[in-house]
Amino acid sequence: MTVVDTSTKLGIIDTDVHPLKLRERHQRGSGVLSYLPRRWQERVEELGVVRDPWAGGERVRLTEFQARGDAVTPDGNPPGSDPGFAAEQLLDTYEISAAILNDLGAFGSTGLKHQPTGFSAAYCRALNEHRRDTWLAADSRWYSSISLSYELPDLAVKEIEHCRTGMGEYGDRFRQVLFAPDNLRPPGHPSYWPIYEACEHHDLPVAFHILTGNRASPSGSSNYYYEHHAYYVAYNFPLVASYIFEGVFDRFPNLKIALIEQGWSWVLQFGSRLDAVARTLGSEVRHLQKKPSEYLRDNFWFSTQPMEEPEKPEQLDELLDLMFDEGLGDKLMFSSDYAHWDFDEPSVLPANLSLERRASILGGSASRLYGIDLIPG
């Protein structure tokens, strides 16, 4: 194995950082809920925000909050509750230029699960404004996804406009919209197209992040955490196929899709399978203007965490070679998954990866996708 000098400083963008989930100060007058209209604050006091899948009814987690033990703040608050401590532990330690906040706690409301439509929209607004005032205002290196009620397209478009044009100096720090991969309809369905039109207009990627719960697989929820880690990549197949075969990218050719924490080693094989299906049943999708694998190459991005770790390290080298040879290597972006227990450092990349490829994965690809400049040095 040829060892490449890794001492050269490279710009890093972390595409997956998690602020605290639903446990975040749910008393009226504090935290996220203080941003809600009084009507919805009273509802939360009476009924709660949402059936909390992290509080029970799901398999046991490896750690409390599903997080690193050392991510608990010095004053004993939960991981992801203090933007300053997170910046010190993550951004400063690894000299990271920027990091994207993905609020998984919003999924209980953004997907309209057991929620009145008015509350769903108001809660997303509250989450976004709370992120602005706590995280984005604390450090210029924090950027955020937009939480939005994607099952209510008209309200979702309004939330995109609010975040981009109604947040003052912070509007430019909202750099993508966040979906869960368990939509009520396949994501290529025309009901979501108004959202995609707004995203293309504002040059905002649509990100999907892995989640857990009763719809975590076609066969329902698993009993073991281990099972979930074995099958989470299955989310990608219907999601990608729907976007391509419904003709979304022919209608919105500049729309960009980021698949966060959903693996990447499946991409080449699935692209070949999509092309094979199109050759056999192509008459059904005559509207497509390109081969399916070309849409996959041109319109999708992927994050590294959890990094593939085969027993034979050379197999990872071969896989990365194939990704770059097929034009997909520059769509691979570094993600740490901070502050979760399976956090990845930037050094997770293979030691013999060339400087050019390392620079692309650690920061170059994300810089191009999100339009975020890398900090020199």
C-alpha angles and dihedrals in degrees: 000000000000110000113216122209106258096178093095110103113241130189112258131201117185109211098191125049122148126216116201116299130226095316089076107126103302096184118114113261097028140074122351094340093062086070093059124095111261092254092061094041088058091048091054091050090053102038110011128242098282139322096293110226090191093058097059145313093078135081120290116271125229092235138012110275086007085266146125112277093230092055090078105108121250090253092053101258120143123271114278095023098104118055092193094055091044090052091051094047097042116015098037097039094054097028092239119185096208142347132205118226114219112190107207091175088073094065093086089065106024091063091049093242110172092332136125108244092240092054093047092055094042093049092052089050090050092050093050094047092045090053090051094052098040110030108019093043091049099059134006090222093069117093126176145217116230115247108214141163095254093178087063101056097183092053091042091056090050090053091051090052091047093051095045101040106015101052097074115215091358097059092091091056093067099087108168143010120245127226131176114229093238099078119166087244132025106279094244091064112123091237087078095047096096087061092050091049090055091046093051090048092053094036091240120154119226108233127200119198126194115254139181132229142087093323095048092119139009086260097052130255122334128234096224130058086219090063092055092055089050098054108027091106088068089080090071099062102065090034096055094040092052093052093049103041095041087060096241093146093048087057095038106024094172096051112122126205122200118197105203122197090350099112130251109215090088095062102089096046093046092049090056091049092051090052091049091052091048091052091052100040100021094131088070093059103036089143091074112107097195141029112280092242089057091058088048090052096044105039108031133077129188138204127226102226121126087035116215109254110186119184088245108055092203089068090065089051090053092048092051090048089054092048092054093041090055094048095254100102093084089056092063114101132189118250129175102190088220126213097018123108094251093055116160124216120215087254089070089093115098113275093231095053110126118254091245094053093042090053091050095051097041097050118331098080094046091045090057094044098047100029092237118147119230115237109245112251 
